[in-house]
Amino acid sequence: MNAELMLKERIILSENIFAEIVIWFVSPPVHGSSHGFKYRLALVVNNECVLRYDNEADKGDHKHIEGNEQPYAFKSIEDLLKDFWVDVDNRRV
């Protein structure tokens, strides 16, 4: 698999909360996904991942919220980022 890093950043939200976003362009697509991206977006609170979007091989696009895994309907990178930040905001309320 050829991979090109598109984005890698850690965003500090408070003393004990950060978000980490890593997105690659891949060819061919990750097995189980129909698009050319491999991604991992995570919200970490007190050193524990409480929210994660990813698309690991054979599992396809999905997200984990408080340990519960559910499918995620990937549309675009822009929508992925928007959906992640909506879930981060909902988690922090």
HTML snippet that shows the backbone in 3Dmol.js (N, CA, C, O; Angstrom):
<script src="https://3Dmol.org/build/3Dmol-min.js"></script>
<div id="view" style="width:600px;height:400px;position:relative"></div>
<script>
const pdb = `
ATOM      1  N   MET A   1       0.842  -1.171   0.000  1.00  0.00           N
ATOM      2  CA  MET A   1       0.000   0.000   0.000  1.00  0.00           C
ATOM      3  C   MET A   1       0.894   1.243   0.000  1.00  0.00           C
ATOM      4  O   MET A   1       1.799   1.360   0.827  1.00  0.00           O
ATOM      5  N   ASN A   2       0.644   2.145  -0.906  1.00  0.00           N
ATOM      6  CA  ASN A   2       1.317   3.438  -0.917  1.00  0.00           C
ATOM      7  C   ASN A   2       0.527   4.398  -0.048  1.00  0.00           C
ATOM      8  O   ASN A   2      -0.700   4.458  -0.137  1.00  0.00           O
ATOM      9  N   ALA A   3       1.231   5.155   0.800  1.00  0.00           N
ATOM     10  CA  ALA A   3       0.564   6.091   1.704  1.00  0.00           C
ATOM     11  C   ALA A   3       1.300   7.420   1.714  1.00  0.00           C
ATOM     12  O   ALA A   3       2.529   7.462   1.762  1.00  0.00           O
ATOM     13  N   GLU A   4       0.538   8.502   1.668  1.00  0.00           N
ATOM     14  CA  GLU A   4       1.084   9.851   1.740  1.00  0.00           C
ATOM     15  C   GLU A   4       0.386  10.584   2.877  1.00  0.00           C
ATOM     16  O   GLU A   4      -0.834  10.747   2.861  1.00  0.00           O
ATOM     17  N   LEU A   5       1.150  11.019   3.851  1.00  0.00           N
ATOM     18  CA  LEU A   5       0.580  11.725   4.994  1.00  0.00           C
ATOM     19  C   LEU A   5       0.002  13.063   4.540  1.00  0.00           C
ATOM     20  O   LEU A   5       0.701  13.872   3.928  1.00  0.00           O
ATOM     21  N   MET A   6      -1.272  13.290   4.840  1.00  0.00           N
ATOM     22  CA  MET A   6      -1.944  14.539   4.474  1.00  0.00           C
ATOM     23  C   MET A   6      -2.044  15.495   5.658  1.00  0.00           C
ATOM     24  O   MET A   6      -1.907  16.708   5.500  1.00  0.00           O
ATOM     25  N   LEU A   7      -2.283  14.940   6.847  1.00  0.00           N
ATOM     26  CA  LEU A   7      -2.501  15.780   8.018  1.00  0.00           C
ATOM     27  C   LEU A   7      -2.131  15.001   9.267  1.00  0.00           C
ATOM     28  O   LEU A   7      -2.520  13.845   9.435  1.00  0.00           O
ATOM     29  N   LYS A   8      -1.381  15.644  10.131  1.00  0.00           N
ATOM     30  CA  LYS A   8      -1.071  15.053  11.429  1.00  0.00           C
ATOM     31  C   LYS A   8      -0.960  16.207  12.414  1.00  0.00           C
ATOM     32  O   LYS A   8      -0.059  17.040  12.321  1.00  0.00           O
ATOM     33  N   GLU A   9      -1.897  16.240  13.364  1.00  0.00           N
ATOM     34  CA  GLU A   9      -1.853  17.309  14.345  1.00  0.00           C
ATOM     35  C   GLU A   9      -2.441  16.870  15.675  1.00  0.00           C
ATOM     36  O   GLU A   9      -3.313  16.003  15.742  1.00  0.00           O
ATOM     37  N   ARG A  10      -1.940  17.492  16.724  1.00  0.00           N
ATOM     38  CA  ARG A  10      -2.464  17.285  18.063  1.00  0.00           C
ATOM     39  C   ARG A  10      -2.946  18.653  18.536  1.00  0.00           C
ATOM     40  O   ARG A  10      -2.194  19.627  18.531  1.00  0.00           O
ATOM     41  N   ILE A  11      -4.202  18.708  18.942  1.00  0.00           N
ATOM     42  CA  ILE A  11      -4.821  19.961  19.365  1.00  0.00           C
ATOM     43  C   ILE A  11      -5.117  19.863  20.855  1.00  0.00           C
ATOM     44  O   ILE A  11      -5.931  19.045  21.285  1.00  0.00           O
ATOM     45  N   ILE A  12      -4.459  20.694  21.627  1.00  0.00           N
ATOM     46  CA  ILE A  12      -4.660  20.704  23.074  1.00  0.00           C
ATOM     47  C   ILE A  12      -5.923  21.509  23.366  1.00  0.00           C
ATOM     48  O   ILE A  12      -6.009  22.690  23.029  1.00  0.00           O
ATOM     49  N   LEU A  13      -6.901  20.859  23.994  1.00  0.00           N
ATOM     50  CA  LEU A  13      -8.174  21.507  24.297  1.00  0.00           C
ATOM     51  C   LEU A  13      -8.240  22.001  25.733  1.00  0.00           C
ATOM     52  O   LEU A  13      -8.940  22.970  26.026  1.00  0.00           O
ATOM     53  N   SER A  14      -7.523  21.349  26.619  1.00  0.00           N
ATOM     54  CA  SER A  14      -7.394  21.793  28.010  1.00  0.00           C
ATOM     55  C   SER A  14      -6.208  21.036  28.608  1.00  0.00           C
ATOM     56  O   SER A  14      -5.524  20.288  27.908  1.00  0.00           O
ATOM     57  N   GLU A  15      -5.976  21.230  29.874  1.00  0.00           N
ATOM     58  CA  GLU A  15      -4.825  20.599  30.523  1.00  0.00           C
ATOM     59  C   GLU A  15      -4.829  19.085  30.387  1.00  0.00           C
ATOM     60  O   GLU A  15      -3.765  18.479  30.268  1.00  0.00           O
ATOM     61  N   ASN A  16      -5.990  18.466  30.401  1.00  0.00           N
ATOM     62  CA  ASN A  16      -6.066  17.008  30.366  1.00  0.00           C
ATOM     63  C   ASN A  16      -6.854  16.458  29.173  1.00  0.00           C
ATOM     64  O   ASN A  16      -7.236  15.288  29.169  1.00  0.00           O
ATOM     65  N   ILE A  17      -7.099  17.299  28.162  1.00  0.00           N
ATOM     66  CA  ILE A  17      -7.873  16.866  26.987  1.00  0.00           C
ATOM     67  C   ILE A  17      -7.153  17.314  25.713  1.00  0.00           C
ATOM     68  O   ILE A  17      -6.754  18.471  25.581  1.00  0.00           O
ATOM     69  N   PHE A  18      -6.996  16.365  24.775  1.00  0.00           N
ATOM     70  CA  PHE A  18      -6.466  16.740  23.465  1.00  0.00           C
ATOM     71  C   PHE A  18      -7.139  15.906  22.382  1.00  0.00           C
ATOM     72  O   PHE A  18      -7.675  14.829  22.645  1.00  0.00           O
ATOM     73  N   ALA A  19      -7.098  16.428  21.165  1.00  0.00           N
ATOM     74  CA  ALA A  19      -7.574  15.705  19.988  1.00  0.00           C
ATOM     75  C   ALA A  19      -6.361  15.437  19.111  1.00  0.00           C
ATOM     76  O   ALA A  19      -5.481  16.287  18.976  1.00  0.00           O
ATOM     77  N   GLU A  20      -6.321  14.250  18.516  1.00  0.00           N
ATOM     78  CA  GLU A  20      -5.254  13.915  17.584  1.00  0.00           C
ATOM     79  C   GLU A  20      -5.893  13.498  16.273  1.00  0.00           C
ATOM     80  O   GLU A  20      -6.797  12.662  16.247  1.00  0.00           O
ATOM     81  N   ILE A  21      -5.420  14.083  15.195  1.00  0.00           N
ATOM     82  CA  ILE A  21      -5.979  13.828  13.867  1.00  0.00           C
ATOM     83  C   ILE A  21      -4.837  13.417  12.944  1.00  0.00           C
ATOM     84  O   ILE A  21      -3.855  14.142  12.789  1.00  0.00           O
ATOM     85  N   VAL A  22      -4.981  12.235  12.330  1.00  0.00           N
ATOM     86  CA  VAL A  22      -3.988  11.732  11.389  1.00  0.00           C
ATOM     87  C   VAL A  22      -4.747  11.200  10.174  1.00  0.00           C
ATOM     88  O   VAL A  22      -5.626  10.348  10.301  1.00  0.00           O
ATOM     89  N   ILE A  23      -4.391  11.720   8.986  1.00  0.00           N
ATOM     90  CA  ILE A  23      -5.057  11.310   7.743  1.00  0.00           C
ATOM     91  C   ILE A  23      -3.991  11.072   6.671  1.00  0.00           C
ATOM     92  O   ILE A  23      -3.112  11.907   6.459  1.00  0.00           O
ATOM     93  N   TRP A  24      -4.082   9.926   6.005  1.00  0.00           N
ATOM     94  CA  TRP A  24      -3.206   9.590   4.892  1.00  0.00           C
ATOM     95  C   TRP A  24      -4.040   9.429   3.626  1.00  0.00           C
ATOM     96  O   TRP A  24      -5.208   9.045   3.689  1.00  0.00           O
ATOM     97  N   PHE A  25      -3.441   9.720   2.490  1.00  0.00           N
ATOM     98  CA  PHE A  25      -3.995   9.313   1.202  1.00  0.00           C
ATOM     99  C   PHE A  25      -3.353   7.973   0.902  1.00  0.00           C
ATOM    100  O   PHE A  25      -2.130   7.852   0.962  1.00  0.00           O
ATOM    101  N   VAL A  26      -4.148   6.964   0.580  1.00  0.00           N
ATOM    102  CA  VAL A  26      -3.622   5.618   0.327  1.00  0.00           C
ATOM    103  C   VAL A  26      -4.093   5.083  -1.014  1.00  0.00           C
ATOM    104  O   VAL A  26      -5.166   5.430  -1.508  1.00  0.00           O
ATOM    105  N   SER A  27      -3.262   4.231  -1.583  1.00  0.00           N
ATOM    106  CA  SER A  27      -3.610   3.548  -2.821  1.00  0.00           C
ATOM    107  C   SER A  27      -2.988   2.160  -2.766  1.00  0.00           C
ATOM    108  O   SER A  27      -1.776   2.030  -2.596  1.00  0.00           O
ATOM    109  N   PRO A  28      -3.794   1.135  -2.907  1.00  0.00           N
ATOM    110  CA  PRO A  28      -5.251   1.128  -3.059  1.00  0.00           C
ATOM    111  C   PRO A  28      -5.946   1.468  -1.741  1.00  0.00           C
ATOM    112  O   PRO A  28      -5.289   1.576  -0.705  1.00  0.00           O
ATOM    113  N   PRO A  29      -7.286   1.638  -1.773  1.00  0.00           N
ATOM    114  CA  PRO A  29      -8.025   1.915  -0.538  1.00  0.00           C
ATOM    115  C   PRO A  29      -7.835   0.811   0.510  1.00  0.00           C
ATOM    116  O   PRO A  29      -7.563  -0.343   0.179  1.00  0.00           O
ATOM    117  N   VAL A  30      -7.985   1.193   1.765  1.00  0.00           N
ATOM    118  CA  VAL A  30      -7.939   0.234   2.867  1.00  0.00           C
ATOM    119  C   VAL A  30      -9.044  -0.796   2.648  1.00  0.00           C
ATOM    120  O   VAL A  30     -10.175  -0.428   2.330  1.00  0.00           O
ATOM    121  N   HIS A  31      -8.729  -2.082   2.814  1.00  0.00           N
ATOM    122  CA  HIS A  31      -9.729  -3.134   2.634  1.00  0.00           C
ATOM    123  C   HIS A  31     -10.903  -2.873   3.582  1.00  0.00           C
ATOM    124  O   HIS A  31     -10.718  -2.756   4.793  1.00  0.00           O
ATOM    125  N   GLY A  32     -12.099  -2.785   3.025  1.00  0.00           N
ATOM    126  CA  GLY A  32     -13.291  -2.497   3.809  1.00  0.00           C
ATOM    127  C   GLY A  32     -13.781  -1.071   3.626  1.00  0.00           C
ATOM    128  O   GLY A  32     -14.886  -0.742   4.057  1.00  0.00           O
ATOM    129  N   SER A  33     -12.979  -0.213   2.991  1.00  0.00           N
ATOM    130  CA  SER A  33     -13.374   1.168   2.693  1.00  0.00           C
ATOM    131  C   SER A  33     -13.359   1.359   1.179  1.00  0.00           C
ATOM    132  O   SER A  33     -12.589   0.711   0.470  1.00  0.00           O
ATOM    133  N   SER A  34     -14.219   2.258   0.689  1.00  0.00           N
ATOM    134  CA  SER A  34     -14.319   2.464  -0.756  1.00  0.00           C
ATOM    135  C   SER A  34     -13.645   3.754  -1.216  1.00  0.00           C
ATOM    136  O   SER A  34     -13.787   4.139  -2.376  1.00  0.00           O
ATOM    137  N   HIS A  35     -12.917   4.425  -0.332  1.00  0.00           N
ATOM    138  CA  HIS A  35     -12.264   5.695  -0.656  1.00  0.00           C
ATOM    139  C   HIS A  35     -10.758   5.566  -0.425  1.00  0.00           C
ATOM    140  O   HIS A  35     -10.294   4.580   0.147  1.00  0.00           O
ATOM    141  N   GLY A  36     -10.011   6.553  -0.866  1.00  0.00           N
ATOM    142  CA  GLY A  36      -8.556   6.488  -0.802  1.00  0.00           C
ATOM    143  C   GLY A  36      -7.927   7.154   0.407  1.00  0.00           C
ATOM    144  O   GLY A  36      -6.870   7.774   0.296  1.00  0.00           O
ATOM    145  N   PHE A  37      -8.569   7.031   1.561  1.00  0.00           N
ATOM    146  CA  PHE A  37      -8.036   7.645   2.774  1.00  0.00           C
ATOM    147  C   PHE A  37      -7.933   6.630   3.900  1.00  0.00           C
ATOM    148  O   PHE A  37      -8.768   5.735   4.033  1.00  0.00           O
ATOM    149  N   LYS A  38      -6.903   6.787   4.700  1.00  0.00           N
ATOM    150  CA  LYS A  38      -6.742   6.040   5.951  1.00  0.00           C
ATOM    151  C   LYS A  38      -6.681   7.104   7.030  1.00  0.00           C
ATOM    152  O   LYS A  38      -5.922   8.067   6.912  1.00  0.00           O
ATOM    153  N   TYR A  39      -7.477   6.941   8.088  1.00  0.00           N
ATOM    154  CA  TYR A  39      -7.549   8.010   9.077  1.00  0.00           C
ATOM    155  C   TYR A  39      -7.698   7.486  10.494  1.00  0.00           C
ATOM    156  O   TYR A  39      -8.130   6.359  10.737  1.00  0.00           O
ATOM    157  N   ARG A  40      -7.318   8.362  11.418  1.00  0.00           N
ATOM    158  CA  ARG A  40      -7.509   8.119  12.850  1.00  0.00           C
ATOM    159  C   ARG A  40      -7.706   9.483  13.498  1.00  0.00           C
ATOM    160  O   ARG A  40      -6.810  10.327  13.481  1.00  0.00           O
ATOM    161  N   LEU A  41      -8.883   9.688  14.066  1.00  0.00           N
ATOM    162  CA  LEU A  41      -9.193  10.927  14.777  1.00  0.00           C
ATOM    163  C   LEU A  41      -9.601  10.517  16.183  1.00  0.00           C
ATOM    164  O   LEU A  41     -10.496   9.690  16.356  1.00  0.00           O
ATOM    165  N   ALA A  42      -8.957  11.083  17.178  1.00  0.00           N
ATOM    166  CA  ALA A  42      -9.207  10.639  18.546  1.00  0.00           C
ATOM    167  C   ALA A  42      -9.330  11.820  19.496  1.00  0.00           C
ATOM    168  O   ALA A  42      -8.661  12.841  19.345  1.00  0.00           O
ATOM    169  N   LEU A  43     -10.201  11.649  20.473  1.00  0.00           N
ATOM    170  CA  LEU A  43     -10.318  12.577  21.591  1.00  0.00           C
ATOM    171  C   LEU A  43      -9.839  11.824  22.821  1.00  0.00           C
ATOM    172  O   LEU A  43     -10.363  10.761  23.155  1.00  0.00           O
ATOM    173  N   VAL A  44      -8.834  12.387  23.495  1.00  0.00           N
ATOM    174  CA  VAL A  44      -8.237  11.747  24.658  1.00  0.00           C
ATOM    175  C   VAL A  44      -8.465  12.629  25.882  1.00  0.00           C
ATOM    176  O   VAL A  44      -8.136  13.815  25.885  1.00  0.00           O
ATOM    177  N   VAL A  45      -9.040  12.018  26.926  1.00  0.00           N
ATOM    178  CA  VAL A  45      -9.326  12.719  28.178  1.00  0.00           C
ATOM    179  C   VAL A  45      -8.638  11.952  29.306  1.00  0.00           C
ATOM    180  O   VAL A  45      -8.851  10.751  29.473  1.00  0.00           O
ATOM    181  N   ASN A  46      -7.816  12.654  30.071  1.00  0.00           N
ATOM    182  CA  ASN A  46      -7.085  12.010  31.174  1.00  0.00           C
ATOM    183  C   ASN A  46      -6.371  10.744  30.703  1.00  0.00           C
ATOM    184  O   ASN A  46      -6.417   9.711  31.372  1.00  0.00           O
ATOM    185  N   ASN A  47      -5.713  10.833  29.551  1.00  0.00           N
ATOM    186  CA  ASN A  47      -4.941   9.727  28.957  1.00  0.00           C
ATOM    187  C   ASN A  47      -5.785   8.536  28.530  1.00  0.00           C
ATOM    188  O   ASN A  47      -5.254   7.442  28.339  1.00  0.00           O
ATOM    189  N   GLU A  48      -7.088   8.730  28.376  1.00  0.00           N
ATOM    190  CA  GLU A  48      -7.973   7.660  27.913  1.00  0.00           C
ATOM    191  C   GLU A  48      -8.704   8.122  26.659  1.00  0.00           C
ATOM    192  O   GLU A  48      -9.289   9.205  26.636  1.00  0.00           O
ATOM    193  N   CYS A  49      -8.667   7.292  25.610  1.00  0.00           N
ATOM    194  CA  CYS A  49      -9.369   7.611  24.377  1.00  0.00           C
ATOM    195  C   CYS A  49     -10.865   7.394  24.599  1.00  0.00           C
ATOM    196  O   CYS A  49     -11.302   6.271  24.849  1.00  0.00           O
ATOM    197  N   VAL A  50     -11.649   8.475  24.509  1.00  0.00           N
ATOM    198  CA  VAL A  50     -13.085   8.382  24.748  1.00  0.00           C
ATOM    199  C   VAL A  50     -13.896   8.480  23.459  1.00  0.00           C
ATOM    200  O   VAL A  50     -15.093   8.193  23.447  1.00  0.00           O
ATOM    201  N   LEU A  51     -13.233   8.890  22.367  1.00  0.00           N
ATOM    202  CA  LEU A  51     -13.894   9.014  21.069  1.00  0.00           C
ATOM    203  C   LEU A  51     -12.848   8.774  19.992  1.00  0.00           C
ATOM    204  O   LEU A  51     -11.769   9.364  20.034  1.00  0.00           O
ATOM    205  N   ARG A  52     -13.158   7.910  19.024  1.00  0.00           N
ATOM    206  CA  ARG A  52     -12.209   7.662  17.938  1.00  0.00           C
ATOM    207  C   ARG A  52     -12.963   7.326  16.664  1.00  0.00           C
ATOM    208  O   ARG A  52     -13.891   6.519  16.669  1.00  0.00           O
ATOM    209  N   TYR A  53     -12.555   7.951  15.584  1.00  0.00           N
ATOM    210  CA  TYR A  53     -13.005   7.612  14.236  1.00  0.00           C
ATOM    211  C   TYR A  53     -11.819   6.960  13.552  1.00  0.00           C
ATOM    212  O   TYR A  53     -10.704   7.478  13.623  1.00  0.00           O
ATOM    213  N   ASP A  54     -12.041   5.828  12.889  1.00  0.00           N
ATOM    214  CA  ASP A  54     -10.958   5.212  12.129  1.00  0.00           C
ATOM    215  C   ASP A  54     -11.514   4.257  11.088  1.00  0.00           C
ATOM    216  O   ASP A  54     -12.715   3.996  11.028  1.00  0.00           O
ATOM    217  N   ASN A  55     -10.609   3.745  10.274  1.00  0.00           N
ATOM    218  CA  ASN A  55     -10.998   2.766   9.248  1.00  0.00           C
ATOM    219  C   ASN A  55      -9.900   1.732   9.097  1.00  0.00           C
ATOM    220  O   ASN A  55      -9.184   1.689   8.096  1.00  0.00           O
ATOM    221  N   GLU A  56      -9.788   0.898  10.123  1.00  0.00           N
ATOM    222  CA  GLU A  56      -8.784  -0.151  10.073  1.00  0.00           C
ATOM    223  C   GLU A  56      -9.175  -1.209   9.046  1.00  0.00           C
ATOM    224  O   GLU A  56     -10.353  -1.392   8.740  1.00  0.00           O
ATOM    225  N   ALA A  57      -8.174  -1.895   8.524  1.00  0.00           N
ATOM    226  CA  ALA A  57      -8.396  -2.902   7.482  1.00  0.00           C
ATOM    227  C   ALA A  57      -9.419  -3.936   7.927  1.00  0.00           C
ATOM    228  O   ALA A  57      -9.413  -4.385   9.073  1.00  0.00           O
ATOM    229  N   ASP A  58     -10.289  -4.300   7.010  1.00  0.00           N
ATOM    230  CA  ASP A  58     -11.350  -5.295   7.168  1.00  0.00           C
ATOM    231  C   ASP A  58     -12.527  -4.816   8.003  1.00  0.00           C
ATOM    232  O   ASP A  58     -13.581  -5.452   7.967  1.00  0.00           O
ATOM    233  N   LYS A  59     -12.399  -3.720   8.759  1.00  0.00           N
ATOM    234  CA  LYS A  59     -13.520  -3.213   9.550  1.00  0.00           C
ATOM    235  C   LYS A  59     -14.219  -2.060   8.846  1.00  0.00           C
ATOM    236  O   LYS A  59     -15.379  -1.773   9.142  1.00  0.00           O
ATOM    237  N   GLY A  60     -13.543  -1.399   7.929  1.00  0.00           N
ATOM    238  CA  GLY A  60     -14.119  -0.262   7.228  1.00  0.00           C
ATOM    239  C   GLY A  60     -14.266   0.942   8.141  1.00  0.00           C
ATOM    240  O   GLY A  60     -13.670   1.003   9.217  1.00  0.00           O
ATOM    241  N   ASP A  61     -15.061   1.890   7.700  1.00  0.00           N
ATOM    242  CA  ASP A  61     -15.251   3.147   8.416  1.00  0.00           C
ATOM    243  C   ASP A  61     -16.158   2.934   9.627  1.00  0.00           C
ATOM    244  O   ASP A  61     -17.241   2.359   9.520  1.00  0.00           O
ATOM    245  N   HIS A  62     -15.688   3.411  10.781  1.00  0.00           N
ATOM    246  CA  HIS A  62     -16.483   3.271  11.999  1.00  0.00           C
ATOM    247  C   HIS A  62     -15.981   4.260  13.046  1.00  0.00           C
ATOM    248  O   HIS A  62     -14.952   4.911  12.869  1.00  0.00           O
ATOM    249  N   LYS A  63     -16.732   4.354  14.134  1.00  0.00           N
ATOM    250  CA  LYS A  63     -16.304   5.207  15.240  1.00  0.00           C
ATOM    251  C   LYS A  63     -16.559   4.492  16.556  1.00  0.00           C
ATOM    252  O   LYS A  63     -17.414   3.613  16.660  1.00  0.00           O
ATOM    253  N   HIS A  64     -15.793   4.896  17.547  1.00  0.00           N
ATOM    254  CA  HIS A  64     -15.903   4.351  18.894  1.00  0.00           C
ATOM    255  C   HIS A  64     -16.283   5.510  19.810  1.00  0.00           C
ATOM    256  O   HIS A  64     -15.596   6.530  19.847  1.00  0.00           O
ATOM    257  N   ILE A  65     -17.366   5.350  20.540  1.00  0.00           N
ATOM    258  CA  ILE A  65     -17.766   6.359  21.523  1.00  0.00           C
ATOM    259  C   ILE A  65     -17.908   5.650  22.857  1.00  0.00           C
ATOM    260  O   ILE A  65     -18.751   4.769  23.028  1.00  0.00           O
ATOM    261  N   GLU A  66     -17.049   6.060  23.815  1.00  0.00           N
ATOM    262  CA  GLU A  66     -17.067   5.454  25.152  1.00  0.00           C
ATOM    263  C   GLU A  66     -17.018   3.930  25.071  1.00  0.00           C
ATOM    264  O   GLU A  66     -17.703   3.244  25.829  1.00  0.00           O
ATOM    265  N   GLY A  67     -16.213   3.402  24.158  1.00  0.00           N
ATOM    266  CA  GLY A  67     -16.032   1.959  24.063  1.00  0.00           C
ATOM    267  C   GLY A  67     -17.038   1.238  23.181  1.00  0.00           C
ATOM    268  O   GLY A  67     -16.898   0.037  22.952  1.00  0.00           O
ATOM    269  N   ASN A  68     -18.042   1.934  22.684  1.00  0.00           N
ATOM    270  CA  ASN A  68     -19.033   1.318  21.805  1.00  0.00           C
ATOM    271  C   ASN A  68     -18.697   1.632  20.356  1.00  0.00           C
ATOM    272  O   ASN A  68     -18.545   2.796  19.987  1.00  0.00           O
ATOM    273  N   GLU A  69     -18.581   0.593  19.535  1.00  0.00           N
ATOM    274  CA  GLU A  69     -18.251   0.766  18.120  1.00  0.00           C
ATOM    275  C   GLU A  69     -19.522   0.820  17.293  1.00  0.00           C
ATOM    276  O   GLU A  69     -20.456   0.050  17.515  1.00  0.00           O
ATOM    277  N   GLN A  70     -19.547   1.753  16.325  1.00  0.00           N
ATOM    278  CA  GLN A  70     -20.688   1.858  15.421  1.00  0.00           C
ATOM    279  C   GLN A  70     -20.207   2.253  14.031  1.00  0.00           C
ATOM    280  O   GLN A  70     -19.181   2.920  13.902  1.00  0.00           O
ATOM    281  N   PRO A  71     -20.929   1.853  12.993  1.00  0.00           N
ATOM    282  CA  PRO A  71     -20.520   2.193  11.628  1.00  0.00           C
ATOM    283  C   PRO A  71     -20.508   3.707  11.430  1.00  0.00           C
ATOM    284  O   PRO A  71     -21.247   4.442  12.085  1.00  0.00           O
ATOM    285  N   TYR A  72     -19.661   4.148  10.519  1.00  0.00           N
ATOM    286  CA  TYR A  72     -19.616   5.557  10.138  1.00  0.00           C
ATOM    287  C   TYR A  72     -19.725   5.632   8.625  1.00  0.00           C
ATOM    288  O   TYR A  72     -19.004   4.928   7.917  1.00  0.00           O
ATOM    289  N   ALA A  73     -20.620   6.478   8.118  1.00  0.00           N
ATOM    290  CA  ALA A  73     -20.819   6.640   6.671  1.00  0.00           C
ATOM    291  C   ALA A  73     -19.892   7.741   6.161  1.00  0.00           C
ATOM    292  O   ALA A  73     -20.237   8.922   6.204  1.00  0.00           O
ATOM    293  N   PHE A  74     -18.712   7.348   5.677  1.00  0.00           N
ATOM    294  CA  PHE A  74     -17.736   8.298   5.162  1.00  0.00           C
ATOM    295  C   PHE A  74     -18.253   8.920   3.873  1.00  0.00           C
ATOM    296  O   PHE A  74     -18.680   8.217   2.957  1.00  0.00           O
ATOM    297  N   LYS A  75     -18.211  10.267   3.812  1.00  0.00           N
ATOM    298  CA  LYS A  75     -18.604  10.987   2.592  1.00  0.00           C
ATOM    299  C   LYS A  75     -17.421  11.744   2.003  1.00  0.00           C
ATOM    300  O   LYS A  75     -17.166  11.683   0.800  1.00  0.00           O
ATOM    301  N   SER A  76     -16.699  12.459   2.869  1.00  0.00           N
ATOM    302  CA  SER A  76     -15.548  13.248   2.436  1.00  0.00           C
ATOM    303  C   SER A  76     -14.691  13.558   3.664  1.00  0.00           C
ATOM    304  O   SER A  76     -15.134  13.380   4.798  1.00  0.00           O
ATOM    305  N   ILE A  77     -13.468  14.022   3.429  1.00  0.00           N
ATOM    306  CA  ILE A  77     -12.607  14.428   4.539  1.00  0.00           C
ATOM    307  C   ILE A  77     -13.240  15.601   5.282  1.00  0.00           C
ATOM    308  O   ILE A  77     -13.195  15.652   6.511  1.00  0.00           O
ATOM    309  N   GLU A  78     -13.824  16.537   4.551  1.00  0.00           N
ATOM    310  CA  GLU A  78     -14.459  17.692   5.186  1.00  0.00           C
ATOM    311  C   GLU A  78     -15.581  17.257   6.124  1.00  0.00           C
ATOM    312  O   GLU A  78     -15.687  17.756   7.244  1.00  0.00           O
ATOM    313  N   ASP A  79     -16.418  16.327   5.665  1.00  0.00           N
ATOM    314  CA  ASP A  79     -17.513  15.830   6.513  1.00  0.00           C
ATOM    315  C   ASP A  79     -16.974  15.020   7.689  1.00  0.00           C
ATOM    316  O   ASP A  79     -17.513  15.096   8.792  1.00  0.00           O
ATOM    317  N   LEU A  80     -15.920  14.250   7.463  1.00  0.00           N
ATOM    318  CA  LEU A  80     -15.299  13.482   8.547  1.00  0.00           C
ATOM    319  C   LEU A  80     -14.858  14.424   9.666  1.00  0.00           C
ATOM    320  O   LEU A  80     -15.170  14.195  10.834  1.00  0.00           O
ATOM    321  N   LEU A  81     -14.142  15.468   9.311  1.00  0.00           N
ATOM    322  CA  LEU A  81     -13.673  16.429  10.315  1.00  0.00           C
ATOM    323  C   LEU A  81     -14.845  17.118  11.012  1.00  0.00           C
ATOM    324  O   LEU A  81     -14.838  17.276  12.232  1.00  0.00           O
ATOM    325  N   LYS A  82     -15.843  17.525  10.244  1.00  0.00           N
ATOM    326  CA  LYS A  82     -17.021  18.184  10.829  1.00  0.00           C
ATOM    327  C   LYS A  82     -17.733  17.246  11.803  1.00  0.00           C
ATOM    328  O   LYS A  82     -18.074  17.650  12.915  1.00  0.00           O
ATOM    329  N   ASP A  83     -17.957  16.002  11.393  1.00  0.00           N
ATOM    330  CA  ASP A  83     -18.654  15.039  12.241  1.00  0.00           C
ATOM    331  C   ASP A  83     -17.861  14.752  13.519  1.00  0.00           C
ATOM    332  O   ASP A  83     -18.438  14.638  14.601  1.00  0.00           O
ATOM    333  N   PHE A  84     -16.543  14.635  13.389  1.00  0.00           N
ATOM    334  CA  PHE A  84     -15.701  14.400  14.560  1.00  0.00           C
ATOM    335  C   PHE A  84     -15.840  15.558  15.548  1.00  0.00           C
ATOM    336  O   PHE A  84     -16.051  15.334  16.740  1.00  0.00           O
ATOM    337  N   TRP A  85     -15.723  16.790  15.059  1.00  0.00           N
ATOM    338  CA  TRP A  85     -15.791  17.947  15.969  1.00  0.00           C
ATOM    339  C   TRP A  85     -17.172  18.105  16.593  1.00  0.00           C
ATOM    340  O   TRP A  85     -17.278  18.569  17.728  1.00  0.00           O
ATOM    341  N   VAL A  86     -18.236  17.730  15.878  1.00  0.00           N
ATOM    342  CA  VAL A  86     -19.584  17.736  16.471  1.00  0.00           C
ATOM    343  C   VAL A  86     -19.627  16.751  17.634  1.00  0.00           C
ATOM    344  O   VAL A  86     -20.152  17.076  18.699  1.00  0.00           O
ATOM    345  N   ASP A  87     -19.077  15.547  17.441  1.00  0.00           N
ATOM    346  CA  ASP A  87     -19.054  14.563  18.517  1.00  0.00           C
ATOM    347  C   ASP A  87     -18.164  15.021  19.673  1.00  0.00           C
ATOM    348  O   ASP A  87     -18.486  14.771  20.835  1.00  0.00           O
ATOM    349  N   VAL A  88     -17.046  15.691  19.366  1.00  0.00           N
ATOM    350  CA  VAL A  88     -16.195  16.239  20.438  1.00  0.00           C
ATOM    351  C   VAL A  88     -16.979  17.260  21.236  1.00  0.00           C
ATOM    352  O   VAL A  88     -16.973  17.225  22.466  1.00  0.00           O
ATOM    353  N   ASP A  89     -17.654  18.169  20.551  1.00  0.00           N
ATOM    354  CA  ASP A  89     -18.452  19.193  21.259  1.00  0.00           C
ATOM    355  C   ASP A  89     -19.551  18.554  22.095  1.00  0.00           C
ATOM    356  O   ASP A  89     -19.791  18.978  23.226  1.00  0.00           O
ATOM    357  N   ASN A  90     -20.214  17.549  21.561  1.00  0.00           N
ATOM    358  CA  ASN A  90     -21.278  16.861  22.317  1.00  0.00           C
ATOM    359  C   ASN A  90     -20.704  16.138  23.530  1.00  0.00           C
ATOM    360  O   ASN A  90     -21.349  16.075  24.577  1.00  0.00           O
ATOM    361  N   ARG A  91     -19.523  15.603  23.402  1.00  0.00           N
ATOM    362  CA  ARG A  91     -18.870  14.884  24.513  1.00  0.00           C
ATOM    363  C   ARG A  91     -18.466  15.831  25.625  1.00  0.00           C
ATOM    364  O   ARG A  91     -18.482  15.462  26.799  1.00  0.00           O
ATOM    365  N   ARG A  92     -18.103  17.052  25.260  1.00  0.00           N
ATOM    366  CA  ARG A  92     -17.580  18.017  26.235  1.00  0.00           C
ATOM    367  C   ARG A  92     -18.684  18.811  26.916  1.00  0.00           C
ATOM    368  O   ARG A  92     -18.407  19.528  27.879  1.00  0.00           O
ATOM    369  N   VAL A  93     -19.924  18.709  26.452  1.00  0.00           N
ATOM    370  CA  VAL A  93     -21.023  19.489  27.041  1.00  0.00           C
ATOM    371  C   VAL A  93     -21.366  18.969  28.418  1.00  0.00           C
ATOM    372  O   VAL A  93     -22.266  19.498  29.071  1.00  0.00           O
TER     373      VAL A  93
END
`;
const viewer = $3Dmol.createViewer("view");
viewer.addModel(pdb, "pdb");
viewer.setStyle({}, {cartoon: {color: "spectrum"}});
viewer.zoomTo();
viewer.render();
</script>
